[in-house]
Amino acid sequence: MAQKNNEKVISLPEKDEKLAEIVGIILGDGGIYKNIGLGMYELRIAGSSDTDNEYLMTYVKPLIEKAFNVNVRVYRQKKKRCIHLIAQGKNIVSFLEKIGLKEGNKIKNNVSIPEWVFESESLLKSCIRGLIDTDGTVLPITGRNYSYIWFSCGIPALREDFDKAMKALKYRTSQWNFRPNRTPEKYIGDKPSIFKYSQEIGFNNPKHIKRFNVPQGYASLV
């Protein structure tokens, strides 16, 4: 499906696995913004220029460009060591709102995973991959030589939907860890679930791929 936007034809993707992953990425480290008076409509994805540059530039940027047939601008804040991907277009923002995302501050809006993503396991897995690749961490805990998969989230509705998703996909996870001045965290620390995640969902963020160690006894199966 294609529509004109400032004399440029853009694509509006179908509700498939790629779009579900984009939704997860936006819920994790992105947002949609508009200023009608200024005629400003933007999709933005942000990350660390130190650790997320490869992921954003070689995976997320072409993913969005192909999905919407637009050029994605790159803006770097050197002092903050931050990189932003920006896709402009009223039709893009309107489309993302139509499929269940909310414009503006995600915490104030208490954003959640759109209902259509829960319609199939493949859509849900793709969305979770986008969430973990952006707001997740792959690190062992003290005394372990294999990687736990962590997810940080300060948005109540999104935490609830993450729990709902992991239950639907039959993953065993910890309870949310609420610590003063820290974003609430949940992790996958059960060995079978860690291996299951690596096989069924996996990572597209190179920093996670490089850090990930399979639990002992499972490595030969990878």
C-alpha positions in Angstrom: 0.0 0.0 0.0 1.5 3.3 -1.1 0.4 6.9 -0.4 1.8 10.3 -1.4 3.6 12.4 1.2 4.9 15.8 0.2 5.0 14.6 -3.5 6.9 11.4 -2.5 5.2 8.0 -2.6 5.8 6.1 0.7 4.8 2.6 1.6 2.5 1.6 4.4 3.5 -1.9 5.4 1.3 -4.9 6.1 0.9 -6.2 9.7 3.7 -8.8 9.4 6.7 -9.8 11.4 8.9 -7.0 10.2 6.3 -4.4 11.3 5.8 -6.1 14.6 9.6 -5.9 15.2 9.5 -2.2 14.3 6.7 -1.7 16.8 8.9 -3.4 19.5 11.8 -1.2 18.6 9.6 2.0 18.8 8.2 0.9 22.2 11.7 0.2 23.4 13.9 3.1 22.2 11.7 5.1 19.9 8.6 7.3 19.6 6.3 9.2 17.2 5.9 12.9 17.5 3.9 15.6 15.8 3.5 19.4 15.9 0.5 20.2 13.6 1.2 23.9 13.8 4.8 23.5 12.5 3.8 20.7 10.2 6.3 18.3 11.9 5.6 14.6 11.9 8.4 12.3 12.9 9.3 8.7 13.8 12.5 8.7 16.0 14.7 5.8 17.2 17.5 6.6 19.6 20.5 4.7 21.0 24.0 4.9 22.3 26.5 5.8 19.6 29.0 3.7 21.6 27.1 0.4 21.7 24.1 0.7 19.4 25.7 2.3 16.3 26.1 -1.0 14.3 22.5 -2.1 15.2 20.9 1.2 14.3 22.9 1.9 11.1 23.1 -1.6 9.6 19.8 -3.1 10.7 17.2 -0.6 12.0 17.8 2.1 9.4 17.4 -0.1 6.4 14.5 -1.9 8.1 12.5 1.3 8.3 13.6 2.6 4.9 12.4 -0.6 3.3 9.1 -0.7 5.2 8.1 2.9 4.4 10.1 3.7 1.3 11.6 6.7 2.9 15.1 8.1 3.6 16.0 7.9 7.3 18.1 10.8 8.5 20.9 10.2 11.1 21.5 12.8 13.8 24.4 12.4 16.3 24.7 14.1 19.6 28.5 13.7 20.3 28.5 15.2 23.8 25.7 12.8 24.9 27.1 9.9 22.8 23.7 9.4 21.3 22.5 8.6 17.8 19.0 9.3 16.4 17.3 7.9 13.4 14.6 10.1 12.1 11.9 9.3 9.5 9.6 12.2 8.6 6.1 12.1 7.2 2.5 12.7 8.3 1.4 9.4 6.7 4.0 7.5 8.7 2.9 9.0 12.0 -0.8 8.6 11.2 -0.2 4.9 10.1 1.6 4.1 13.3 -1.1 5.7 15.4 -3.7 3.7 13.4 -2.0 0.4 14.3 -2.0 1.1 18.0 1.0 3.3 18.9 0.6 6.6 20.7 2.2 10.0 19.9 4.3 11.8 22.5 5.8 10.8 25.8 5.6 7.0 26.2 5.6 7.0 30.0 2.8 9.6 30.3 0.8 7.7 27.6 1.4 4.4 29.4 2.0 2.7 26.1 1.4 -1.0 25.4 1.8 -3.6 22.8 -0.9 -3.3 20.2 -3.6 -6.0 20.3 -3.0 -7.2 16.7 0.6 -8.3 17.7 -1.0 -10.9 20.1 -2.8 -12.5 17.1 0.0 -14.9 16.4 3.2 -16.3 18.0 5.4 -15.1 15.1 4.2 -11.5 15.4 4.7 -11.6 19.2 8.2 -13.1 18.9 9.2 -10.4 16.5 7.9 -7.6 18.7 9.6 -9.1 21.8 12.9 -9.2 19.8 12.6 -5.5 19.0 11.9 -4.8 22.7 14.9 -6.8 24.0 17.2 -5.5 21.3 16.5 -1.9 22.4 15.6 -2.0 26.1 17.1 -5.3 26.9 20.5 -6.4 28.2 22.4 -9.7 27.8 24.6 -10.3 30.9 25.4 -13.1 33.4 24.9 -12.6 37.1 27.7 -13.1 39.6 28.8 -16.8 39.7 27.2 -17.7 36.3 29.1 -18.3 33.1 26.0 -18.0 30.9 24.0 -15.0 29.9 20.7 -13.9 31.5 18.3 -11.9 29.3 17.2 -8.8 31.0 14.4 -6.4 30.1 14.0 -2.9 31.7 10.7 -1.0 31.6 9.3 2.0 33.5 5.9 1.8 31.8 3.2 -0.2 33.8 1.1 -1.2 30.8 4.1 -2.3 28.8 5.4 -4.3 31.7 2.0 -6.0 31.9 2.0 -6.8 28.2 5.5 -8.1 28.4 4.4 -10.5 31.1 1.4 -11.4 29.0 3.6 -12.1 26.0 6.1 -14.2 27.8 3.3 -16.3 29.3 1.7 -16.8 25.9 5.1 -17.8 24.4 5.7 -20.2 27.4 8.8 -18.5 28.9 9.7 -18.7 32.5 10.7 -15.3 33.8 11.6 -13.7 37.2 9.4 -11.2 39.1 9.8 -7.5 38.4 12.7 -6.1 40.5 11.8 -2.7 41.8 14.8 -0.8 43.2 15.0 2.9 44.2 16.0 5.2 41.4 16.3 2.3 39.0 14.0 1.2 36.1 12.1 -2.0 37.0 13.8 -5.1 35.5 12.7 -8.6 34.7 15.0 -11.4 33.5 15.0 -14.8 31.9 17.4 -16.8 34.0 16.0 -20.3 33.6 18.5 -22.3 31.4 15.9 -24.0 29.2 14.1 -20.6 28.7 17.4 -18.9 27.8 18.2 -21.5 25.2 14.6 -21.4 23.9 14.8 -17.7 23.5 18.1 -17.9 21.6 16.5 -20.4 19.2 13.0 -19.1 18.8 13.4 -15.3 19.1 17.1 -14.5 19.0 18.8 -11.1 18.6 19.4 -8.6 15.8 21.4 -6.2 17.9 25.1 -7.2 17.4 26.0 -6.2 21.0 23.6 -8.8 22.4 24.9 -11.5 19.9 28.5 -10.8 21.0 27.7 -11.0 24.7 25.4 -14.0 24.6 26.7 -17.3 26.1 24.6 -20.4 26.0 24.2 -22.3 29.3 26.5 -25.3 29.7 25.0 -28.4 28.2 23.2 -26.5 25.4 26.1 -25.0 23.4 26.5 -28.1 21.3 22.9 -27.7 20.1 23.3 -24.1 18.8 
